[in-house]
Amino acid sequence: MIIREELLNDYKEVEKVIEESFKTAEFTDNQEHNLVKRLRKSDEFIKELSLVAEGNNKIIGHILLTKALIKDNDKSIETLALAPLSVLPEYQKSGIGKALMNKAIELSKELGYKSIVVLGHENYYPKFGFEKASTYGVKAPFEVPDEAYMILELIPNALKGVNGVVEYSKAFFE
């Protein structure tokens, strides 16, 4: 398996992977593939942080991180939003999501980002160091279970004194 940056000619295959991977998900609107289409066209898209896992001559997984802000009154701090992380059902629970996640974290640090927010499974993301965002006073702009909204500091103390509401790309709400 290799992990690499998503290319333009991967788009259709990646969208199929996303659609397939969310078919049996517990919490989904089954529109994640359309969200990715919209995010790719947004100002918040970072091509270096749209990664695919390739195995057996096909794309078997994908992860996307886009720019977001943590806004508190008159100040805002840049963060990354992870959405979505997708692995074809027949490849789930085989380390592909973990490999994509670790590579995305590594590249995010290299690119100088300080944190990542995610709305996700409370038993999965803590393995990578994610903690409840509320611990840092960071909130989602919509109602979510506290334990499912998490944040990861990429640099020690990057979130010290930071709090506020995360502002996502408008593409999330179209």
ROSE-121454 format. One record per atom (N, C-alpha, C, CB): residue number from 1; residue in three letters; atom name; x, y, z. Coordinates in steps of 0.02 Angstrom, whole numbers, plus 50000, padded with zeros to 5 digits. Glycine has a CB too. Layout:
N
R,resi,resn,name,X,Y,Z
R,NUM,ALA,CA,X,Y,Z
...
END
This chain:
174
R,resi,resn,name,X,Y,Z
R,1,MET,N,50042,49941,50000
R,1,MET,CA,50000,50000,50000
R,1,MET,C,50044,50062,50000
R,1,MET,CB,49952,50000,50061
R,2,ILE,N,50025,50112,49961
R,2,ILE,CA,50059,50176,49962
R,2,ILE,C,50009,50231,49979
R,2,ILE,CB,50095,50191,49894
R,3,ILE,N,50033,50283,50010
R,3,ILE,CA,49992,50342,50024
R,3,ILE,C,50023,50399,49986
R,3,ILE,CB,49987,50358,50102
R,4,ARG,N,49981,50434,49948
R,4,ARG,CA,50005,50488,49906
R,4,ARG,C,49952,50543,49901
R,4,ARG,CB,50024,50463,49836
R,5,GLU,N,49973,50600,49875
R,5,GLU,CA,49927,50655,49863
R,5,GLU,C,49876,50635,49810
R,5,GLU,CB,49965,50719,49842
R,6,GLU,N,49814,50654,49821
R,6,GLU,CA,49762,50642,49772
R,6,GLU,C,49776,50683,49709
R,6,GLU,CB,49692,50659,49801
R,7,LEU,N,49765,50653,49651
R,7,LEU,CA,49774,50686,49587
R,7,LEU,C,49706,50699,49555
R,7,LEU,CB,49819,50645,49540
R,8,LEU,N,49705,50745,49508
R,8,LEU,CA,49643,50763,49473
R,8,LEU,C,49609,50701,49443
R,8,LEU,CB,49657,50813,49418
R,9,ASN,N,49648,50657,49413
R,9,ASN,CA,49617,50598,49381
R,9,ASN,C,49596,50545,49432
R,9,ASN,CB,49665,50568,49332
R,10,ASP,N,49606,50557,49497
R,10,ASP,CA,49582,50512,49550
R,10,ASP,C,49512,50530,49573
R,10,ASP,CB,49630,50513,49609
R,11,TYR,N,49488,50590,49557
R,11,TYR,CA,49428,50617,49588
R,11,TYR,C,49368,50570,49585
R,11,TYR,CB,49410,50681,49554
R,12,LYS,N,49351,50544,49528
R,12,LYS,CA,49291,50502,49522
R,12,LYS,C,49298,50438,49564
R,12,LYS,CB,49279,50483,49448
R,13,GLU,N,49357,50406,49560
R,13,GLU,CA,49369,50345,49599
R,13,GLU,C,49366,50360,49674
R,13,GLU,CB,49437,50314,49580
R,14,VAL,N,49394,50416,49695
R,14,VAL,CA,49393,50435,49766
R,14,VAL,C,49321,50445,49789
R,14,VAL,CB,49435,50499,49777
R,15,GLU,N,49281,50478,49748
R,15,GLU,CA,49211,50490,49767
R,15,GLU,C,49173,50424,49775
R,15,GLU,CB,49176,50534,49714
R,16,LYS,N,49189,50375,49735
R,16,LYS,CA,49158,50308,49742
R,16,LYS,C,49180,50275,49807
R,16,LYS,CB,49175,50263,49681
R,17,VAL,N,49245,50282,49823
R,17,VAL,CA,49271,50254,49885
R,17,VAL,C,49235,50285,49944
R,17,VAL,CB,49348,50266,49890
R,18,ILE,N,49227,50351,49943
R,18,ILE,CA,49194,50387,49998
R,18,ILE,C,49122,50363,50005
R,18,ILE,CB,49196,50464,49987
R,19,GLU,N,49087,50360,49949
R,19,GLU,CA,49017,50339,49950
R,19,GLU,C,49010,50269,49978
R,19,GLU,CB,48988,50343,49879
R,20,GLU,N,49052,50223,49955
R,20,GLU,CA,49050,50153,49978
R,20,GLU,C,49066,50148,50053
R,20,GLU,CB,49099,50109,49938
R,21,SER,N,49115,50186,50074
R,21,SER,CA,49138,50179,50143
R,21,SER,C,49087,50205,50193
R,21,SER,CB,49203,50216,50153
R,22,PHE,N,49043,50250,50172
R,22,PHE,CA,48993,50278,50219
R,22,PHE,C,48925,50244,50214
R,22,PHE,CB,48985,50351,50206
R,23,LYS,N,48917,50196,50168
R,23,LYS,CA,48852,50164,50159
R,23,LYS,C,48826,50131,50223
R,23,LYS,CB,48856,50111,50105
R,24,THR,N,48871,50105,50264
R,24,THR,CA,48850,50070,50325
R,24,THR,C,48868,50109,50388
R,24,THR,CB,48883,50001,50327
R,25,ALA,N,48889,50171,50380
R,25,ALA,CA,48909,50211,50438
R,25,ALA,C,48848,50227,50482
R,25,ALA,CB,48943,50278,50416
R,26,GLU,N,48861,50232,50547
R,26,GLU,CA,48807,50244,50595
R,26,GLU,C,48776,50313,50587
R,26,GLU,CB,48833,50236,50665
R,27,PHE,N,48819,50365,50582
R,27,PHE,CA,48795,50433,50576
R,27,PHE,C,48818,50461,50509
R,27,PHE,CB,48820,50478,50634
R,28,THR,N,48772,50467,50461
R,28,THR,CA,48790,50492,50395
R,28,THR,C,48729,50519,50360
R,28,THR,CB,48824,50438,50354
R,29,ASP,N,48741,50566,50315
R,29,ASP,CA,48687,50588,50270
R,29,ASP,C,48699,50560,50200
R,29,ASP,CB,48682,50666,50268
R,30,ASN,N,48750,50518,50195
R,30,ASN,CA,48771,50486,50132
R,30,ASN,C,48787,50538,50078
R,30,ASN,CB,48716,50440,50107
R,31,GLN,N,48810,50596,50099
R,31,GLN,CA,48829,50649,50052
R,31,GLN,C,48902,50669,50059
R,31,GLN,CB,48784,50710,50063
R,32,GLU,N,48941,50629,50093
R,32,GLU,CA,49011,50645,50105
R,32,GLU,C,49050,50654,50039
R,32,GLU,CB,49044,50591,50147
R,33,HIS,N,49033,50613,49989
R,33,HIS,CA,49068,50619,49924
R,33,HIS,C,49052,50686,49891
R,33,HIS,CB,49047,50561,49878
R,34,ASN,N,48992,50711,49900
R,34,ASN,CA,48974,50777,49873
R,34,ASN,C,49008,50833,49912
R,34,ASN,CB,48898,50787,49874
R,35,LEU,N,49015,50823,49978
R,35,LEU,CA,49052,50872,50019
R,35,LEU,C,49123,50878,49993
R,35,LEU,CB,49052,50850,50094
R,36,VAL,N,49155,50822,49979
R,36,VAL,CA,49225,50824,49954
R,36,VAL,C,49228,50861,49887
R,36,VAL,CB,49252,50752,49946
R,37,LYS,N,49180,50849,49843
R,37,LYS,CA,49177,50885,49779
R,37,LYS,C,49176,50960,49791
R,37,LYS,CB,49115,50863,49737
R,38,ARG,N,49133,50982,49837
R,38,ARG,CA,49126,51053,49852
R,38,ARG,C,49190,51081,49884
R,38,ARG,CB,49066,51066,49898
R,39,LEU,N,49219,51043,49931
R,39,LEU,CA,49279,51066,49966
R,39,LEU,C,49338,51074,49918
R,39,LEU,CB,49298,51017,50021
R,40,ARG,N,49344,51031,49868
R,40,ARG,CA,49398,51037,49820
R,40,ARG,C,49396,51103,49783
R,40,ARG,CB,49396,50979,49770
R,41,LYS,N,49337,51132,49776
R,41,LYS,CA,49329,51195,49739
R,41,LYS,C,49333,51255,49786
R,41,LYS,CB,49261,51196,49702
R,42,SER,N,49339,51244,49850
R,42,SER,CA,49337,51299,49899
R,42,SER,C,49407,51328,49910
R,42,SER,CB,49309,51274,49966
R,43,ASP,N,49408,51388,49938
R,43,ASP,CA,49471,51421,49956
R,43,ASP,C,49506,51385,50013
R,43,ASP,CB,49458,51494,49976
R,44,GLU,N,49470,51344,50050
R,44,GLU,CA,49498,51309,50108
R,44,GLU,C,49532,51243,50089
R,44,GLU,CB,49443,51296,50159
R,45,PHE,N,49527,51223,50026
R,45,PHE,CA,49557,51160,50003
R,45,PHE,C,49633,51166,50003
R,45,PHE,CB,49532,51143,49932
R,46,ILE,N,49666,51113,50027
R,46,ILE,CA,49739,51109,50028
R,46,ILE,C,49757,51044,49992
R,46,ILE,CB,49769,51111,50103
R,47,LYS,N,49780,51049,49931
R,47,LYS,CA,49791,50988,49890
R,47,LYS,C,49839,50940,49924
R,47,LYS,CB,49816,51007,49821
R,48,GLU,N,49888,50965,49960
R,48,GLU,CA,49937,50922,49994
R,48,GLU,C,49906,50881,50050
R,48,GLU,CB,49993,50964,50022
R,49,LEU,N,49846,50901,50072
R,49,LEU,CA,49813,50866,50127
R,49,LEU,C,49750,50829,50104
R,49,LEU,CB,49795,50915,50182
R,50,SER,N,49748,50813,50040
R,50,SER,CA,49697,50768,50012
R,50,SER,C,49737,50707,49989
R,50,SER,CB,49655,50802,49952
R,51,LEU,N,49734,50655,50031
R,51,LEU,CA,49777,50597,50021
R,51,LEU,C,49737,50534,50005
R,51,LEU,CB,49819,50585,50083
R,52,VAL,N,49767,50491,49965
R,52,VAL,CA,49736,50427,49949
R,52,VAL,C,49782,50370,49971
R,52,VAL,CB,49721,50421,49873
R,53,ALA,N,49751,50314,49989
R,53,ALA,CA,49787,50252,50001
R,53,ALA,C,49773,50208,49940
R,53,ALA,CB,49764,50216,50069
R,54,GLU,N,49827,50183,49911
R,54,GLU,CA,49821,50143,49851
R,54,GLU,C,49848,50074,49865
R,54,GLU,CB,49859,50176,49792
R,55,GLY,N,49810,50023,49846
R,55,GLY,CA,49831,49954,49855
R,55,GLY,C,49798,49911,49802
R,55,GLY,CB,49815,49928,49925
R,56,ASN,N,49830,49859,49781
R,56,ASN,CA,49802,49815,49729
R,56,ASN,C,49781,49856,49666
R,56,ASN,CB,49741,49777,49756
R,57,ASN,N,49822,49905,49649
R,57,ASN,CA,49811,49947,49590
R,57,ASN,C,49744,49985,49590
R,57,ASN,CB,49814,49904,49529
R,58,LYS,N,49720,50000,49650
R,58,LYS,CA,49660,50041,49654
R,58,LYS,C,49662,50082,49718
R,58,LYS,CB,49596,49997,49652
R,59,ILE,N,49620,50134,49720
R,59,ILE,CA,49615,50177,49779
R,59,ILE,C,49569,50142,49829
R,59,ILE,CB,49589,50249,49761
R,60,ILE,N,49595,50134,49890
R,60,ILE,CA,49557,50098,49941
R,60,ILE,C,49540,50142,50002
R,60,ILE,CB,49596,50037,49965
R,61,GLY,N,49569,50202,50003
R,61,GLY,CA,49555,50248,50058
R,61,GLY,C,49571,50319,50040
R,61,GLY,CB,49593,50227,50119
R,62,HIS,N,49544,50366,50078
R,62,HIS,CA,49554,50438,50066
R,62,HIS,C,49545,50476,50132
R,62,HIS,CB,49504,50464,50012
R,63,ILE,N,49583,50529,50138
R,63,ILE,CA,49575,50575,50195
R,63,ILE,C,49581,50646,50169
R,63,ILE,CB,49628,50561,50251
R,64,LEU,N,49543,50691,50198
R,64,LEU,CA,49544,50762,50177
R,64,LEU,C,49545,50806,50238
R,64,LEU,CB,49484,50778,50132
R,65,LEU,N,49592,50854,50238
R,65,LEU,CA,49594,50906,50289
R,65,LEU,C,49590,50973,50253
R,65,LEU,CB,49659,50901,50334
R,66,THR,N,49548,51017,50278
R,66,THR,CA,49540,51083,50248
R,66,THR,C,49548,51137,50301
R,66,THR,CB,49471,51089,50214
R,67,LYS,N,49562,51198,50278
R,67,LYS,CA,49571,51253,50325
R,67,LYS,C,49505,51271,50360
R,67,LYS,CB,49598,51315,50288
R,68,ALA,N,49511,51289,50422
R,68,ALA,CA,49454,51313,50462
R,68,ALA,C,49482,51364,50511
R,68,ALA,CB,49418,51253,50500
R,69,LEU,N,49438,51398,50547
R,69,LEU,CA,49459,51447,50596
R,69,LEU,C,49426,51433,50663
R,69,LEU,CB,49443,51519,50572
R,70,ILE,N,49461,51448,50716
R,70,ILE,CA,49431,51449,50783
R,70,ILE,C,49421,51523,50798
R,70,ILE,CB,49475,51411,50838
R,71,LYS,N,49358,51545,50801
R,71,LYS,CA,49343,51616,50809
R,71,LYS,C,49317,51631,50879
R,71,LYS,CB,49293,51640,50756
R,72,ASP,N,49346,51682,50909
R,72,ASP,CA,49324,51705,50975
R,72,ASP,C,49321,51781,50973
R,72,ASP,CB,49373,51680,51031
R,73,ASN,N,49262,51807,50970
R,73,ASN,CA,49251,51880,50964
R,73,ASN,C,49291,51910,50907
R,73,ASN,CB,49270,51915,51030
R,74,ASP,N,49343,51948,50922
R,74,ASP,CA,49380,51983,50870
R,74,ASP,C,49443,51947,50846
R,74,ASP,CB,49399,52051,50894
R,75,LYS,N,49458,51888,50875
R,75,LYS,CA,49518,51854,50852
R,75,LYS,C,49501,51785,50823
R,75,LYS,CB,49569,51846,50909
R,76,SER,N,49543,51764,50777
R,76,SER,CA,49533,51697,50748
R,76,SER,C,49600,51663,50739
R,76,SER,CB,49495,51701,50681
R,77,ILE,N,49600,51598,50751
R,77,ILE,CA,49659,51556,50747
R,77,ILE,C,49647,51504,50694
R,77,ILE,CB,49677,51523,50817
R,78,GLU,N,49695,51494,50650
R,78,GLU,CA,49687,51444,50597
R,78,GLU,C,49693,51374,50627
R,78,GLU,CB,49739,51454,50542
R,79,THR,N,49652,51328,50602
R,79,THR,CA,49655,51258,50619
R,79,THR,C,49640,51218,50556
R,79,THR,CB,49605,51240,50677
R,80,LEU,N,49641,51153,50561
R,80,LEU,CA,49621,51110,50505
R,80,LEU,C,49559,51071,50526
R,80,LEU,CB,49679,51062,50485
R,81,ALA,N,49516,51058,50478
R,81,ALA,CA,49457,51016,50489
R,81,ALA,C,49467,50951,50451
R,81,ALA,CB,49391,51053,50466
R,82,LEU,N,49461,50895,50487
R,82,LEU,CA,49466,50830,50456
R,82,LEU,C,49397,50806,50437
R,82,LEU,CB,49501,50779,50504
R,83,ALA,N,49386,50796,50373
R,83,ALA,CA,49321,50770,50350
R,83,ALA,C,49325,50760,50275
R,83,ALA,CB,49262,50817,50369
R,84,PRO,N,49311,50702,50252
R,84,PRO,CA,49303,50640,50290
R,84,PRO,C,49367,50597,50287
R,84,PRO,CB,49244,50600,50263
R,85,LEU,N,49366,50543,50325
R,85,LEU,CA,49415,50489,50321
R,85,LEU,C,49376,50429,50297
R,85,LEU,CB,49451,50475,50391
R,86,SER,N,49396,50401,50240
R,86,SER,CA,49357,50347,50208
R,86,SER,C,49402,50288,50190
R,86,SER,CB,49322,50374,50145
R,87,VAL,N,49378,50229,50203
R,87,VAL,CA,49412,50167,50183
R,87,VAL,C,49358,50120,50157
R,87,VAL,CB,49453,50135,50242
R,88,LEU,N,49371,50090,50098
R,88,LEU,CA,49323,50042,50071
R,88,LEU,C,49306,49990,50124
R,88,LEU,CB,49351,50007,50008
R,89,PRO,N,49242,49970,50130
R,89,PRO,CA,49221,49923,50183
R,89,PRO,C,49263,49860,50188
R,89,PRO,CB,49150,49904,50171
R,90,GLU,N,49281,49831,50131
R,90,GLU,CA,49320,49768,50134
R,90,GLU,C,49392,49777,50158
R,90,GLU,CB,49321,49736,50065
R,91,TYR,N,49414,49840,50164
R,91,TYR,CA,49482,49854,50188
R,91,TYR,C,49482,49886,50258
R,91,TYR,CB,49519,49901,50139
R,92,GLN,N,49422,49897,50286
R,92,GLN,CA,49419,49928,50352
R,92,GLN,C,49447,49881,50405
R,92,GLN,CB,49346,49947,50370
R,93,LYS,N,49471,49910,50458
R,93,LYS,CA,49501,49873,50514
R,93,LYS,C,49565,49836,50495
R,93,LYS,CB,49451,49823,50542
R,94,SER,N,49600,49863,50444
R,94,SER,CA,49663,49832,50423
R,94,SER,C,49722,49881,50425
R,94,SER,CB,49657,49803,50353
R,95,GLY,N,49712,49939,50458
R,95,GLY,CA,49766,49987,50468
R,95,GLY,C,49771,50041,50415
R,95,GLY,CB,49830,49950,50469
R,96,ILE,N,49726,50041,50366
R,96,ILE,CA,49729,50092,50313
R,96,ILE,C,49709,50161,50339
R,96,ILE,CB,49684,50072,50255
R,97,GLY,N,49655,50163,50378
R,97,GLY,CA,49635,50227,50408
R,97,GLY,C,49689,50254,50453
R,97,GLY,CB,49570,50218,50448
R,98,LYS,N,49720,50211,50491
R,98,LYS,CA,49775,50231,50536
R,98,LYS,C,49834,50259,50496
R,98,LYS,CB,49798,50171,50579
R,99,ALA,N,49851,50226,50442
R,99,ALA,CA,49907,50249,50400
R,99,ALA,C,49891,50317,50369
R,99,ALA,CB,49923,50197,50345
R,100,LEU,N,49830,50325,50343
R,100,LEU,CA,49809,50389,50315
R,100,LEU,C,49811,50444,50368
R,100,LEU,CB,49738,50384,50285
R,101,MET,N,49785,50428,50427
R,101,MET,CA,49783,50477,50481
R,101,MET,C,49853,50498,50502
R,101,MET,CB,49745,50447,50542
R,102,ASN,N,49898,50450,50511
R,102,ASN,CA,49966,50466,50531
R,102,ASN,C,50002,50508,50479
R,102,ASN,CB,50005,50402,50544
R,103,LYS,N,49992,50493,50415
R,103,LYS,CA,50024,50531,50362
R,103,LYS,C,49995,50602,50360
R,103,LYS,CB,50015,50496,50293
R,104,ALA,N,49930,50609,50368
R,104,ALA,CA,49897,50674,50368
R,104,ALA,C,49923,50717,50426
R,104,ALA,CB,49821,50667,50371
R,105,ILE,N,49931,50687,50484
R,105,ILE,CA,49957,50723,50542
R,105,ILE,C,50029,50746,50529
R,105,ILE,CB,49955,50679,50606
R,106,GLU,N,50070,50701,50503
R,106,GLU,CA,50140,50717,50487
R,106,GLU,C,50144,50775,50437
R,106,GLU,CB,50175,50654,50458
R,107,LEU,N,50106,50771,50382
R,107,LEU,CA,50107,50824,50332
R,107,LEU,C,50080,50890,50359
R,107,LEU,CB,50067,50803,50271
R,108,SER,N,50029,50887,50401
R,108,SER,CA,50000,50947,50431
R,108,SER,C,50053,50984,50472
R,108,SER,CB,49939,50930,50474
R,109,LYS,N,50091,50946,50510
R,109,LYS,CA,50146,50975,50550
R,109,LYS,C,50198,51007,50504
R,109,LYS,CB,50179,50922,50595
R,110,GLU,N,50218,50970,50452
R,110,GLU,CA,50268,50995,50404
R,110,GLU,C,50245,51059,50371
R,110,GLU,CB,50283,50942,50351
R,111,LEU,N,50181,51065,50358
R,111,LEU,CA,50153,51125,50325
R,111,LEU,C,50143,51182,50374
R,111,LEU,CB,50088,51108,50291
R,112,GLY,N,50156,51170,50438
R,112,GLY,CA,50153,51224,50488
R,112,GLY,C,50087,51234,50523
R,112,GLY,CB,50172,51286,50457
R,113,TYR,N,50040,51187,50514
R,113,TYR,CA,49976,51194,50549
R,113,TYR,C,49984,51174,50622
R,113,TYR,CB,49921,51150,50515
R,114,LYS,N,49940,51201,50664
R,114,LYS,CA,49948,51192,50736
R,114,LYS,C,49898,51145,50768
R,114,LYS,CB,49944,51258,50770
R,115,SER,N,49840,51134,50734
R,115,SER,CA,49789,51091,50764
R,115,SER,C,49742,51064,50711
R,115,SER,CB,49750,51129,50817
R,116,ILE,N,49705,51011,50729
R,116,ILE,CA,49656,50980,50686
R,116,ILE,C,49593,50967,50727
R,116,ILE,CB,49683,50913,50654
R,117,VAL,N,49534,50985,50700
R,117,VAL,CA,49471,50969,50732
R,117,VAL,C,49436,50913,50692
R,117,VAL,CB,49425,51032,50738
R,118,VAL,N,49398,50873,50728
R,118,VAL,CA,49360,50819,50695
R,118,VAL,C,49296,50805,50734
R,118,VAL,CB,49403,50754,50689
R,119,LEU,N,49244,50791,50696
R,119,LEU,CA,49183,50765,50724
R,119,LEU,C,49184,50691,50705
R,119,LEU,CB,49116,50802,50697
R,120,GLY,N,49195,50649,50754
R,120,GLY,CA,49205,50579,50737
R,120,GLY,C,49195,50532,50796
R,120,GLY,CB,49273,50569,50709
R,121,HIS,N,49212,50470,50784
R,121,HIS,CA,49201,50418,50834
R,121,HIS,C,49247,50426,50894
R,121,HIS,CB,49211,50349,50803
R,122,GLU,N,49216,50432,50952
R,122,GLU,CA,49254,50447,51013
R,122,GLU,C,49301,50391,51035
R,122,GLU,CB,49206,50461,51069
R,123,ASN,N,49295,50332,51006
R,123,ASN,CA,49342,50278,51023
R,123,ASN,C,49398,50271,50972
R,123,ASN,CB,49304,50212,51029
R,124,TYR,N,49392,50305,50915
R,124,TYR,CA,49442,50298,50862
R,124,TYR,C,49495,50353,50865
R,124,TYR,CB,49408,50298,50794
R,125,TYR,N,49474,50415,50864
R,125,TYR,CA,49521,50471,50857
R,125,TYR,C,49566,50483,50917
R,125,TYR,CB,49483,50533,50843
R,126,PRO,N,49546,50466,50979
R,126,PRO,CA,49593,50475,51035
R,126,PRO,C,49658,50434,51027
R,126,PRO,CB,49558,50455,51099
R,127,LYS,N,49657,50381,50987
R,127,LYS,CA,49718,50341,50974
R,127,LYS,C,49772,50384,50943
R,127,LYS,CB,49702,50282,50929
R,128,PHE,N,49753,50439,50910
R,128,PHE,CA,49800,50483,50877
R,128,PHE,C,49816,50545,50918
R,128,PHE,CB,49773,50503,50809
R,129,GLY,N,49788,50548,50979
R,129,GLY,CA,49801,50605,51022
R,129,GLY,C,49745,50656,51025
R,129,GLY,CB,49863,50638,51001
R,130,PHE,N,49690,50643,50990
R,130,PHE,CA,49634,50690,50992
R,130,PHE,C,49602,50688,51062
R,130,PHE,CB,49581,50673,50938
R,131,GLU,N,49581,50747,51084
R,131,GLU,CA,49547,50755,51148
R,131,GLU,C,49482,50793,51136
R,131,GLU,CB,49592,50792,51201
R,132,LYS,N,49437,50789,51185
R,132,LYS,CA,49375,50828,51178
R,132,LYS,C,49393,50901,51167
R,132,LYS,CB,49329,50819,51241
R,133,ALA,N,49364,50931,51116
R,133,ALA,CA,49378,51001,51101
R,133,ALA,C,49356,51047,51158
R,133,ALA,CB,49344,51022,51036
R,134,SER,N,49304,51026,51193
R,134,SER,CA,49279,51067,51249
R,134,SER,C,49331,51076,51304
R,134,SER,CB,49216,51035,51279
R,135,THR,N,49379,51030,51308
R,135,THR,CA,49434,51036,51356
R,135,THR,C,49472,51101,51345
R,135,THR,CB,49482,50975,51350
R,136,TYR,N,49475,51123,51282
R,136,TYR,CA,49510,51184,51264
R,136,TYR,C,49463,51243,51254
R,136,TYR,CB,49550,51172,51200
R,137,GLY,N,49399,51233,51267
R,137,GLY,CA,49352,51287,51256
R,137,GLY,C,49335,51297,51183
R,137,GLY,CB,49378,51351,51286
R,138,VAL,N,49347,51246,51143
R,138,VAL,CA,49332,51249,51071
R,138,VAL,C,49266,51212,51059
R,138,VAL,CB,49390,51218,51028
R,139,LYS,N,49221,51246,51022
R,139,LYS,CA,49154,51218,51011
R,139,LYS,C,49139,51214,50936
R,139,LYS,CB,49101,51261,51046
R,140,ALA,N,49095,51168,50919
R,140,ALA,CA,49070,51162,50851
R,140,ALA,C,49017,51216,50840
R,140,ALA,CB,49040,51090,50837
R,141,PRO,N,49006,51235,50777
R,141,PRO,CA,48954,51285,50763
R,141,PRO,C,48884,51255,50759
R,141,PRO,CB,48971,51321,50698
R,142,PHE,N,48878,51192,50778
R,142,PHE,CA,48814,51156,50776
R,142,PHE,C,48812,51108,50834
R,142,PHE,CB,48803,51119,50707
R,143,GLU,N,48753,51082,50849
R,143,GLU,CA,48746,51035,50905
R,143,GLU,C,48780,50969,50890
R,143,GLU,CB,48671,51024,50921
R,144,VAL,N,48825,50948,50933
R,144,VAL,CA,48858,50883,50927
R,144,VAL,C,48870,50855,50997
R,144,VAL,CB,48926,50890,50888
R,145,PRO,N,48873,50789,51002
R,145,PRO,CA,48891,50760,51067
R,145,PRO,C,48962,50782,51087
R,145,PRO,CB,48885,50682,51065
R,146,ASP,N,48970,50803,51148
R,146,ASP,CA,49034,50829,51172
R,146,ASP,C,49092,50780,51159
R,146,ASP,CB,49030,50844,51247
R,147,GLU,N,49080,50715,51171
R,147,GLU,CA,49134,50666,51164
R,147,GLU,C,49153,50653,51091
R,147,GLU,CB,49114,50601,51197
R,148,ALA,N,49110,50673,51043
R,148,ALA,CA,49123,50661,50972
R,148,ALA,C,49158,50719,50938
R,148,ALA,CB,49059,50645,50936
R,149,TYR,N,49162,50777,50971
R,149,TYR,CA,49195,50835,50941
R,149,TYR,C,49263,50843,50974
R,149,TYR,CB,49152,50900,50950
R,150,MET,N,49316,50831,50934
R,150,MET,CA,49383,50826,50962
R,150,MET,C,49433,50871,50925
R,150,MET,CB,49407,50754,50959
R,151,ILE,N,49489,50882,50959
R,151,ILE,CA,49542,50923,50931
R,151,ILE,C,49609,50892,50948
R,151,ILE,CB,49538,50997,50957
R,152,LEU,N,49657,50903,50904
R,152,LEU,CA,49725,50877,50914
R,152,LEU,C,49774,50935,50908
R,152,LEU,CB,49742,50821,50862
R,153,GLU,N,49815,50944,50958
R,153,GLU,CA,49869,50993,50955
R,153,GLU,C,49927,50962,50916
R,153,GLU,CB,49893,51016,51027
R,154,LEU,N,49948,50995,50863
R,154,LEU,CA,50004,50969,50824
R,154,LEU,C,50071,50994,50852
R,154,LEU,CB,49997,50990,50751
R,155,ILE,N,50068,51048,50888
R,155,ILE,CA,50127,51078,50920
R,155,ILE,C,50109,51087,50994
R,155,ILE,CB,50147,51147,50886
R,156,PRO,N,50152,51066,51040
R,156,PRO,CA,50135,51073,51111
R,156,PRO,C,50115,51145,51128
R,156,PRO,CB,50195,51052,51154
R,157,ASN,N,50062,51151,51166
R,157,ASN,CA,50035,51215,51190
R,157,ASN,C,50008,51260,51134
R,157,ASN,CB,50088,51252,51228
R,158,ALA,N,49996,51233,51075
R,158,ALA,CA,49970,51272,51019
R,158,ALA,C,49900,51299,51035
R,158,ALA,CB,49967,51230,50955
R,159,LEU,N,49864,51265,51079
R,159,LEU,CA,49795,51286,51096
R,159,LEU,C,49791,51323,51163
R,159,LEU,CB,49750,51225,51098
R,160,LYS,N,49849,51338,51191
R,160,LYS,CA,49849,51374,51255
R,160,LYS,C,49817,51443,51246
R,160,LYS,CB,49921,51380,51283
R,161,GLY,N,49765,51456,51284
R,161,GLY,CA,49731,51521,51280
R,161,GLY,C,49684,51527,51220
R,161,GLY,CB,49781,51576,51278
R,162,VAL,N,49678,51474,51181
R,162,VAL,CA,49633,51476,51122
R,162,VAL,C,49566,51448,51143
R,162,VAL,CB,49663,51435,51063
R,163,ASN,N,49513,51483,51124
R,163,ASN,CA,49446,51455,51132
R,163,ASN,C,49400,51491,51083
R,163,ASN,CB,49420,51462,51205
R,164,GLY,N,49343,51462,51072
R,164,GLY,CA,49296,51492,51025
R,164,GLY,C,49259,51440,50986
R,164,GLY,CB,49333,51539,50978
R,165,VAL,N,49226,51463,50933
R,165,VAL,CA,49184,51420,50891
R,165,VAL,C,49220,51408,50825
R,165,VAL,CB,49114,51451,50880
R,166,VAL,N,49220,51347,50801
R,166,VAL,CA,49253,51331,50739
R,166,VAL,C,49210,51355,50681
R,166,VAL,CB,49267,51255,50733
R,167,GLU,N,49243,51389,50635
R,167,GLU,CA,49209,51413,50574
R,167,GLU,C,49236,51370,50516
R,167,GLU,CB,49222,51491,50562
R,168,TYR,N,49191,51331,50488
R,168,TYR,CA,49209,51286,50432
R,168,TYR,C,49200,51321,50365
R,168,TYR,CB,49167,51223,50435
R,169,SER,N,49229,51291,50314
R,169,SER,CA,49218,51314,50246
R,169,SER,C,49142,51315,50232
R,169,SER,CB,49255,51268,50194
R,170,LYS,N,49120,51364,50194
R,170,LYS,CA,49049,51367,50175
R,170,LYS,C,49028,51304,50137
R,170,LYS,CB,49035,51429,50131
R,171,ALA,N,49076,51270,50107
R,171,ALA,CA,49061,51208,50070
R,171,ALA,C,49028,51155,50113
R,171,ALA,CB,49125,51180,50039
R,172,PHE,N,49040,51157,50179
R,172,PHE,CA,49010,51109,50224
R,172,PHE,C,48934,51119,50229
R,172,PHE,CB,49041,51115,50294
R,173,PHE,N,48910,51179,50214
R,173,PHE,CA,48841,51195,50226
R,173,PHE,C,48800,51207,50162
R,173,PHE,CB,48837,51255,50269
R,174,GLU,N,48829,51194,50105
R,174,GLU,CA,48794,51204,50041
R,174,GLU,C,48748,51147,50026
R,174,GLU,CB,48843,51214,49984
END
